[in-house]
């Protein structure tokens, strides 16, 4: 078999497994059977489980359980008034007892202790400043640079926090169909990875007529890096397309949910993304009357930083919200 054919086959396998992960995310509260997920992947049930484990590095149902627990852990902190049993059911557990056993096994403490600690594994049951917030470094890396080698000065951070109140608008965003390339694994500090993903996506999209002067690249952060191990973090670099577009190879298609988002516009240098995310989550959100919901946050990039007079990237940080 030629190297080219081998690559195309590998891309097809990756695309099918990505579809399964998208389906799991969208149906986390449903019964996710082997047969149903095998049909999504278009593999036989007999082979699908082994293929999934080989490509993702963990068994299918261990993956599902982990995603359910991580979503529940994030909701416990983000929605402090939401009953624990309701969170368990919304994340696909059959009841509070099954959830309690699984949560304690995964996090070494009860769900109520996790909530009281603000998600601090070192201090179970001890309240801290994260109570009522999601962890603040979600999505902190960008296409311009995911590197934080240069410390952000206290003065610069204060300026950014001061600006954020005027930079944020709460908007109703439409449901958006996107095509994407996905990475599973660490991405912090790896600007080459973002460049590679964007290049791969644009190389596919350009000849198919999906690129134009108004096209905006997006980065969707599916997992919370304060909860999910970095080897398991999922990042999708995307661009919007028509819902009737078709995909092939490792390019996937998914829907970014519409609804209410806090949209924060920034012009950022390479080392300022983390501070921008922290300003939204740590400064604006607690005094906004809103709390984050369970949809993934994302970034929208509006320019090529190399064309900006100061080399800055114009970016919207989009955080899904609901009333407190």
C-alpha positions as CSV (number, residue, x, y, z in Angstrom):
1,X,0.0,0.0,0.0
2,X,1.4,3.4,-0.9
3,X,2.1,6.0,1.8
4,X,-0.6,8.3,0.3
5,X,-3.3,5.6,0.6
6,X,-2.1,4.7,4.1
7,X,-2.5,8.3,5.1
8,X,-6.0,8.6,3.6
9,X,-7.1,5.5,5.5
10,X,-5.7,6.7,8.8
11,X,-7.5,10.1,8.2
12,X,-10.8,8.2,7.6
13,X,-10.4,6.2,10.8
14,X,-9.7,9.5,12.7
15,X,-12.7,11.2,11.2
16,X,-15.0,8.3,12.2
17,X,-13.8,8.3,15.8
18,X,-14.1,12.1,15.9
19,X,-17.8,11.7,14.9
20,X,-18.3,9.3,17.8
21,X,-16.8,11.8,20.3
22,X,-19.0,14.5,18.9
23,X,-22.0,12.3,19.3
24,X,-21.1,11.4,22.9
25,X,-20.7,15.1,23.8
26,X,-24.1,15.9,22.2
27,X,-25.9,13.0,23.9
28,X,-24.1,12.7,27.2
29,X,-27.4,12.2,29.1
30,X,-28.6,9.4,26.9
31,X,-27.9,5.7,26.9
32,X,-24.7,5.3,24.9
33,X,-24.6,1.7,23.7
34,X,-21.8,0.0,21.9
35,X,-24.2,-0.8,18.9
36,X,-25.4,2.8,18.6
37,X,-21.9,4.3,18.7
38,X,-20.6,1.6,16.3
39,X,-23.3,2.7,13.8
40,X,-22.1,6.4,14.2
41,X,-18.6,5.2,13.4
42,X,-19.8,2.9,10.6
43,X,-17.7,0.1,12.1
44,X,-19.0,-3.3,13.2
45,X,-19.6,-3.5,17.0
46,X,-17.2,-6.4,17.1
47,X,-14.2,-4.3,15.9
48,X,-15.3,-0.8,16.9
49,X,-14.4,-1.1,20.6
50,X,-10.9,-2.2,19.8
51,X,-10.4,0.5,17.2
52,X,-11.6,3.2,19.5
53,X,-9.2,2.1,22.3
54,X,-6.3,1.9,19.9
55,X,-6.8,5.4,18.5
56,X,-7.9,7.2,21.7
57,X,-5.8,5.3,24.2
58,X,-8.6,4.3,26.6
59,X,-11.6,1.9,26.3
60,X,-14.8,3.3,25.0
61,X,-16.9,3.1,28.1
62,X,-14.0,4.4,30.3
63,X,-13.9,7.4,27.9
64,X,-17.7,7.9,28.3
65,X,-17.5,7.6,32.1
66,X,-14.6,10.1,32.2
67,X,-16.4,12.7,30.1
68,X,-19.5,12.4,32.2
69,X,-17.6,12.8,35.4
70,X,-15.6,15.7,34.1
71,X,-18.7,17.5,32.9
72,X,-20.3,16.9,36.2
73,X,-17.3,18.2,38.1
74,X,-17.3,21.4,36.0
75,X,-21.1,21.9,36.6
76,X,-20.6,21.5,40.3
77,X,-18.3,24.5,40.4
78,X,-20.0,26.6,37.6
79,X,-23.6,26.1,38.9
80,X,-23.3,26.0,42.7
81,X,-27.1,26.1,43.2
82,X,-27.9,23.2,40.9
83,X,-28.8,20.1,42.9
84,X,-26.1,17.4,42.7
85,X,-28.7,14.7,41.7
86,X,-29.9,16.9,38.8
87,X,-26.3,17.3,37.6
88,X,-25.8,13.5,37.9
89,X,-28.9,12.8,35.8
90,X,-28.0,15.5,33.2
91,X,-24.6,13.9,32.8
92,X,-26.0,10.5,32.1
93,X,-25.8,8.7,35.4
94,X,-28.7,6.4,36.4
95,X,-29.0,7.9,39.9
96,X,-27.3,9.7,42.7
97,X,-25.9,6.5,44.3
98,X,-24.1,5.4,41.1
99,X,-22.8,8.9,40.5
100,X,-21.6,9.3,44.1
101,X,-19.5,6.0,43.9
102,X,-18.0,7.0,40.5
103,X,-17.2,10.5,41.5
104,X,-15.5,9.5,44.7
105,X,-13.4,6.9,42.8
106,X,-12.4,9.4,40.2
107,X,-11.7,12.5,42.4
108,X,-11.0,11.0,45.8
109,X,-13.8,13.0,47.5
110,X,-17.5,13.4,47.4
111,X,-19.3,15.7,44.9
112,X,-20.3,18.0,47.8
113,X,-16.7,18.2,49.0
114,X,-15.5,19.0,45.5
115,X,-18.1,21.8,45.2
116,X,-17.1,23.1,48.7
117,X,-13.4,23.1,47.8
118,X,-14.1,24.9,44.5
119,X,-12.5,21.9,42.7
120,X,-9.3,21.9,44.7
121,X,-8.1,18.4,44.9
122,X,-5.6,19.3,47.6
123,X,-8.1,20.8,50.0
124,X,-11.3,18.7,50.0
125,X,-14.1,20.5,51.8
126,X,-12.2,23.7,52.2
127,X,-13.9,26.7,50.5
128,X,-11.7,28.8,48.2
129,X,-11.9,31.6,45.8
130,X,-13.0,29.4,42.9
131,X,-16.4,28.7,44.4
132,X,-19.1,29.6,41.9
133,X,-16.7,29.9,39.0
134,X,-15.4,27.6,36.3
135,X,-11.6,27.3,36.2
136,X,-10.3,30.4,34.5
137,X,-7.7,29.1,32.1
138,X,-10.0,27.2,29.8
139,X,-9.2,28.0,26.2
140,X,-6.2,30.1,27.1
141,X,-4.1,29.3,24.2
142,X,-4.6,30.8,20.7
143,X,-3.6,30.4,17.2
144,X,-1.3,33.4,17.4
145,X,0.7,31.8,20.2
146,X,0.1,29.3,22.9
147,X,3.3,30.3,24.6
148,X,3.5,32.2,27.9
149,X,7.2,32.4,28.3
150,X,7.1,36.2,28.8
151,X,5.5,37.1,32.2
152,X,2.6,39.6,32.0
153,X,3.3,42.5,34.2
154,X,1.0,43.3,37.1
155,X,0.3,46.7,35.5
156,X,-0.6,45.2,32.2
157,X,-2.9,42.6,33.9
158,X,-4.6,45.4,35.8
159,X,-5.1,47.3,32.6
160,X,-6.6,44.3,31.0
161,X,-9.0,43.7,33.9
162,X,-10.0,47.3,33.8
163,X,-10.8,47.1,30.1
164,X,-12.8,43.9,30.2
165,X,-16.0,45.4,31.6
166,X,-16.3,47.5,28.4
167,X,-15.2,44.7,26.1
168,X,-17.9,42.2,27.0
169,X,-21.3,42.0,25.3
170,X,-23.9,39.3,26.1
171,X,-25.3,38.2,22.7
172,X,-27.5,35.6,21.3
173,X,-25.3,33.7,18.8
174,X,-26.8,31.5,16.1
175,X,-26.2,27.8,15.8
176,X,-23.2,27.4,13.6
177,X,-22.1,24.4,11.4
178,X,-18.3,24.1,11.2
179,X,-15.7,21.9,9.7
180,X,-12.8,21.1,11.9
181,X,-9.5,19.4,12.5
182,X,-9.0,18.1,16.0
183,X,-6.1,17.5,18.3
184,X,-6.2,15.3,21.4
185,X,-3.4,16.0,23.8
186,X,-1.4,19.0,25.2
187,X,-1.6,22.3,23.4
188,X,-0.4,24.9,25.9
189,X,2.9,26.4,24.7
190,X,2.7,24.8,21.3
191,X,2.1,27.6,18.8
192,X,3.4,25.3,16.0
193,X,0.5,22.9,16.7
194,X,-2.1,25.7,16.2
195,X,-0.3,26.8,13.0
196,X,-0.3,23.2,11.7
197,X,-4.0,22.7,12.5
198,X,-5.0,26.0,10.8
199,X,-2.8,25.2,7.8
200,X,-4.3,21.7,7.4
201,X,-7.8,23.1,7.7
202,X,-7.3,25.9,5.2
203,X,-5.5,23.7,2.7
204,X,-8.6,21.5,2.7
205,X,-11.2,24.3,2.7
206,X,-9.6,26.6,0.1
207,X,-10.0,24.3,-3.0
208,X,-13.6,23.5,-1.9
209,X,-14.7,27.2,-1.8
210,X,-15.0,27.5,2.0
211,X,-12.6,30.3,2.4
212,X,-13.4,33.9,1.7
213,X,-12.7,37.5,2.9
214,X,-15.2,37.1,5.8
215,X,-14.1,33.7,6.9
216,X,-13.2,33.5,10.6
217,X,-11.1,30.7,12.1
218,X,-12.4,29.5,15.5
219,X,-10.9,27.3,18.2
220,X,-13.3,25.2,20.4
221,X,-12.1,23.9,23.7
222,X,-14.1,20.8,24.6
223,X,-12.6,20.0,28.0
224,X,-11.7,21.9,31.1
225,X,-7.9,21.9,31.6
226,X,-8.3,22.2,35.4
227,X,-10.1,18.9,35.4
228,X,-9.1,16.9,32.3
229,X,-5.5,15.6,32.1
230,X,-3.7,17.4,29.4
231,X,-3.0,14.2,27.5
232,X,-6.8,13.9,27.0
233,X,-7.6,17.6,26.2
234,X,-9.6,18.0,22.9
235,X,-9.1,21.1,20.8
236,X,-10.9,21.7,17.5
237,X,-9.8,24.4,15.0
238,X,-12.8,25.2,12.9
239,X,-14.3,27.4,10.2
240,X,-18.0,27.9,9.5
241,X,-19.6,26.2,6.5
242,X,-23.1,25.6,5.0
243,X,-25.0,22.8,6.8
244,X,-25.1,20.9,3.6
245,X,-21.3,20.9,3.1
246,X,-19.6,17.5,2.9
247,X,-16.4,16.4,4.5
248,X,-13.7,13.8,3.9
249,X,-10.5,12.5,5.3
250,X,-9.7,13.7,8.8
251,X,-11.9,16.8,8.4
252,X,-14.9,16.6,10.6
253,X,-18.2,18.5,10.8
254,X,-20.1,19.5,13.9
255,X,-22.5,22.1,15.2
256,X,-21.6,24.8,17.7
257,X,-24.7,25.4,19.8
258,X,-26.4,28.7,19.5
259,X,-27.7,30.7,22.5
260,X,-26.5,33.3,24.9
261,X,-22.8,34.0,25.1
262,X,-20.6,36.5,26.8
263,X,-18.4,37.8,23.9
264,X,-15.3,39.6,24.9
265,X,-13.3,41.5,22.2
266,X,-9.6,41.9,22.7
267,X,-6.5,42.9,20.8
268,X,-3.9,40.6,22.2
269,X,-0.1,40.1,22.1
270,X,1.2,36.6,22.0
271,X,1.5,36.3,25.8
272,X,-1.8,37.9,26.8
273,X,-4.4,35.2,26.1
274,X,-4.3,33.7,29.5
275,X,-4.7,37.1,31.2
276,X,-7.7,37.8,28.9
277,X,-9.4,34.5,29.8
278,X,-8.7,35.2,33.4
279,X,-10.1,38.7,33.2
280,X,-13.4,37.4,31.7
281,X,-13.8,34.5,34.2
282,X,-12.3,36.2,37.2
283,X,-13.3,39.9,36.8
284,X,-16.3,40.2,34.5
285,X,-18.2,37.0,35.2
286,X,-18.6,37.2,39.0
287,X,-20.2,40.7,38.9
288,X,-22.2,40.1,35.7
289,X,-25.3,38.3,37.0
290,X,-24.5,35.4,34.7
291,X,-22.9,32.0,35.2
292,X,-21.3,29.7,32.6
293,X,-23.3,26.8,31.3
294,X,-22.2,23.5,29.9
295,X,-21.5,24.4,26.3
296,X,-17.9,24.6,25.3
297,X,-16.2,28.1,25.1
298,X,-14.4,29.1,22.0
299,X,-12.3,31.8,20.4
300,X,-13.0,33.6,17.0
301,X,-10.0,35.2,15.3
302,X,-10.7,38.3,13.2
303,X,-7.3,39.1,11.7
304,X,-3.9,37.9,10.8
305,X,-1.6,39.3,13.5
306,X,1.2,39.8,11.0
307,X,-0.8,42.5,9.3
308,X,-1.6,44.4,12.6
309,X,0.6,47.5,13.2
310,X,1.5,46.1,16.7
311,X,1.4,42.5,15.7
312,X,-1.8,41.9,17.8
313,X,-4.6,39.4,17.2
314,X,-8.1,40.7,17.3
315,X,-10.0,37.9,19.0
316,X,-13.4,37.3,20.5
317,X,-13.5,35.0,23.6
318,X,-17.0,33.5,23.7
319,X,-18.2,32.0,27.0
320,X,-21.7,30.4,27.1
321,X,-23.7,31.9,29.9
322,X,-27.1,31.6,31.6
323,X,-28.6,33.8,34.4
324,X,-27.2,33.3,37.9
